[in-house]
Amino acid sequence: MIKQIQNFLYRHRDKFQDPSRTDVQLTYHGLRHTRAEELYDSCINSGMSDLEARRYVSDYLGHFRDEVTRIYLVK
């Protein structure tokens, strides 16, 4: 399923991507990073601690390991 989504994004990238952003290409993995960052920020804004928010995002992504989640949250 992931490969199908990746192929879809590749074939239709021009319909989704901001044409002024030539420095970045829309990818499935990039979408996961963006979602992880947005979810983390939302958790922090709702009062969770840094650790609680990272654990929540980790579970959401299916990683269940803090060290992997930290990679997704690097800005």
Contacts in CASP RR format, 6 or more apart in sequence:
PFRMAT RR
TARGET T0000
AUTHOR 0000-0000-0000
METHOD contacts of the structure
MODEL  1
MIKQIQNFLYRHRDKFQDPSRTDVQLTYHGLRHTRAEELYDSCINSGMSD
LEARRYVSDYLGHFRDEVTRIYLVK
2 28 0 8 1.000
5 28 0 8 1.000
6 27 0 8 1.000
6 28 0 8 1.000
9 16 0 8 1.000
9 26 0 8 1.000
9 27 0 8 1.000
9 28 0 8 1.000
9 31 0 8 1.000
13 25 0 8 1.000
13 26 0 8 1.000
16 26 0 8 1.000
17 25 0 8 1.000
17 26 0 8 1.000
32 61 0 8 1.000
32 72 0 8 1.000
33 72 0 8 1.000
36 57 0 8 1.000
36 60 0 8 1.000
36 61 0 8 1.000
36 69 0 8 1.000
36 72 0 8 1.000
36 73 0 8 1.000
37 72 0 8 1.000
37 73 0 8 1.000
37 75 0 8 1.000
39 56 0 8 1.000
39 57 0 8 1.000
39 60 0 8 1.000
40 53 0 8 1.000
40 54 0 8 1.000
40 57 0 8 1.000
40 73 0 8 1.000
43 52 0 8 1.000
43 53 0 8 1.000
43 56 0 8 1.000
43 57 0 8 1.000
44 50 0 8 1.000
44 53 0 8 1.000
48 56 0 8 1.000
54 66 0 8 1.000
54 69 0 8 1.000
54 70 0 8 1.000
54 73 0 8 1.000
55 66 0 8 1.000
55 69 0 8 1.000
57 69 0 8 1.000
57 72 0 8 1.000
57 73 0 8 1.000
58 64 0 8 1.000
58 65 0 8 1.000
58 66 0 8 1.000
58 68 0 8 1.000
58 69 0 8 1.000
61 68 0 8 1.000
61 69 0 8 1.000
61 72 0 8 1.000
63 69 0 8 1.000
63 72 0 8 1.000
END
